[in-house]
Structure formats: C-alpha cells, structure tokens
Amino acid sequence: MLSLRLTIILTIAALPGACDRGPSTPAASAGAHAAHARGVTPTTAHLQLTVDGSGYHPSSLRSAPNSAVHLSVTRTSDEGCGQQIVFPSLNIRRDLPLNQSVDIEFTMPPTGEVAFTCGMSMMRGSIVAN
C-alpha cells in the first residue's frame, strides 16, 4: 500500500513538468523558453542572391513577415551595374566586390516587400513578406 501511495505521489509531482516539455535538447529548450517568455518566435531567413551582368538571381525572394533576414549577396560578373546593392526603404547601400559574398541583415516588414536595386537603379528585385 505504501508503494502505491509513493508511486501516485511521484507521478503527480512529475505532471507539471511533463506538460511543458517543448524541444528535446537542452540548448533548444533554453532558446525556445526564452523566446516564449518574450512572446516571439525565433525566425531567421537565410537567403542567397547572385548578381551578374543581366541582373539579380533570383530577382524575387520570400521571407516570413517580421522575420530577421540574413541575405548573402555575391557579384559574379564585372559586366553591368551590379557593383552596389541598394535597399532604399532601409537606407542600406553596400558595395559588392567581385566573387565575394557580402552579408546584409535586416528585419522584414509585417506586410509588403523590401525592394533592392543596383547603384544606378537599373536592375531591380525584391524580398516579399509572405
């Protein structure tokens, strides 16, 4: 009888923690709990963009609304006007050295898109919040 009582008590004591298990790894669990406490879902979009003489590839990308964006841009040709990339709405302008990746980080808006152009506004592209 004592054994049955002890089993019931231990089972009841374990129940509150069982309802809040979440991720299985300690690091993932700590990150998920911290994000949950702040009321946000940790999301980062890792996007890649290539620039050559004919434009941006791809010219349209997608990312979740309000997500952090990590964009890696690589210029692969010396032809055309792709020596710079400009995000007018974000006041971001970056030089693009030939065959070197340039990282740009920003946060997507809740709706719409973030447009980008070359330094002369001849080549265009966008990242759409979806």
C-alpha positions, 0 to 999 in steps of 0.5 A, spaced: 500 500 500 505 504 501 508 503 494 502 505 491 501 511 495 509 513 493 508 511 486 501 516 485 505 521 489 511 521 484 507 521 478 503 527 480 509 531 482 512 529 475 505 532 471 507 539 471 513 538 468 511 533 463 506 538 460 511 543 458 516 539 455 517 543 448 524 541 444 528 535 446 535 538 447 537 542 452 540 548 448 533 548 444 529 548 450 533 554 453 532 558 446 525 556 445 523 558 453 526 564 452 523 566 446 516 564 449 517 568 455 518 574 450 512 572 446 516 571 439 518 566 435 525 565 433 525 566 425 531 567 421 531 567 413 537 565 410 537 567 403 542 567 397 542 572 391 547 572 385 548 578 381 551 578 374 551 582 368 543 581 366 541 582 373 539 579 380 538 571 381 533 570 383 530 577 382 524 575 387 525 572 394 520 570 400 521 571 407 516 570 413 513 577 415 517 580 421 522 575 420 530 577 421 533 576 414 540 574 413 541 575 405 548 573 402 549 577 396 555 575 391 557 579 384 559 574 379 560 578 373 564 585 372 559 586 366 553 591 368 551 595 374 551 590 379 557 593 383 552 596 389 546 593 392 541 598 394 535 597 399 532 604 399 526 603 404 532 601 409 537 606 407 542 600 406 547 601 400 553 596 400 558 595 395 559 588 392 566 586 390 567 581 385 566 573 387 565 575 394 559 574 398 557 580 402 552 579 408 546 584 409 541 583 415 535 586 416 528 585 419 522 584 414 516 588 414 509 585 417 506 586 410 509 588 403 516 587 400 523 590 401 525 592 394 533 592 392 536 595 386 543 596 383 547 603 384 544 606 378 537 603 379 537 599 373 536 592 375 531 591 380 528 585 385 525 584 391 524 580 398 516 579 399 513 578 406 509 572 405 
